[in-house]
Amino acid sequence: MIDFEEELKKFHPSLEVEQVEDNVYRNKPKDMSDLLDEMLKEMKGGRRQS
């Protein structure tokens, strides 16, 4: 039978996971509403210049 407590003691997260976590916490990722806001601002800015 598997000793889960012993297996948890052996567990170490992979380096890639830690790197991704650092990047996510350091940089605020854009969500869909941020992208739409940015697109609308660009569209409005482009019309004024015409």
PAPA-382125 format. One record per residue (C-alpha): residue number from 1; residue in one letter; x, y, z. Coordinates in Angstrom, 2 decimals, decimal comma. Layout:
BEGIN
[NUM 'A' [X Y Z]]
...
! end
This chain:
BEGIN
[1 'M' [0,00 0,00 0,00]]
[2 'I' [1,18 3,56 -0,71]]
[3 'D' [2,27 5,66 2,25]]
[4 'F' [0,99 9,08 1,21]]
[5 'E' [2,72 10,90 4,04]]
[6 'E' [6,07 9,48 2,95]]
[7 'E' [5,40 10,35 -0,70]]
[8 'L' [4,49 13,93 0,24]]
[9 'K' [7,80 14,29 2,06]]
[10 'K' [9,61 13,30 -1,16]]
[11 'F' [7,63 15,69 -3,34]]
[12 'H' [9,39 18,71 -4,86]]
[13 'P' [7,62 20,89 -7,42]]
[14 'S' [9,28 21,07 -10,79]]
[15 'L' [11,32 24,14 -11,65]]
[16 'E' [9,02 25,06 -14,55]]
[17 'V' [6,02 25,33 -12,25]]
[18 'E' [7,89 27,64 -9,90]]
[19 'Q' [9,04 29,80 -12,81]]
[20 'V' [5,49 30,10 -14,13]]
[21 'E' [4,18 31,01 -10,68]]
[22 'D' [6,83 33,73 -10,34]]
[23 'N' [5,95 35,18 -13,73]]
[24 'V' [2,23 35,15 -13,04]]
[25 'Y' [2,62 36,86 -9,68]]
[26 'R' [5,19 39,35 -10,98]]
[27 'N' [3,29 40,34 -14,13]]
[28 'K' [-0,39 41,01 -14,19]]
[29 'P' [-1,63 38,89 -17,10]]
[30 'K' [-4,21 40,51 -19,35]]
[31 'D' [-7,66 39,04 -19,45]]
[32 'M' [-10,22 39,40 -22,22]]
[33 'S' [-11,70 42,63 -20,83]]
[34 'D' [-8,23 44,23 -20,72]]
[35 'L' [-7,64 43,27 -24,35]]
[36 'L' [-11,02 44,65 -25,44]]
[37 'D' [-10,38 47,92 -23,60]]
[38 'E' [-7,02 48,25 -25,31]]
[39 'M' [-8,53 47,55 -28,73]]
[40 'L' [-11,28 50,12 -28,19]]
[41 'K' [-8,76 52,76 -27,15]]
[42 'E' [-6,70 52,05 -30,27]]
[43 'M' [-9,78 52,25 -32,48]]
[44 'K' [-10,91 55,54 -30,94]]
[45 'G' [-7,39 56,97 -31,23]]
[46 'G' [-7,17 55,95 -34,90]]
[47 'R' [-10,43 57,69 -35,80]]
[48 'R' [-9,33 60,98 -34,30]]
[49 'Q' [-6,16 61,02 -36,36]]
[50 'S' [-8,06 60,50 -39,68]]
! end
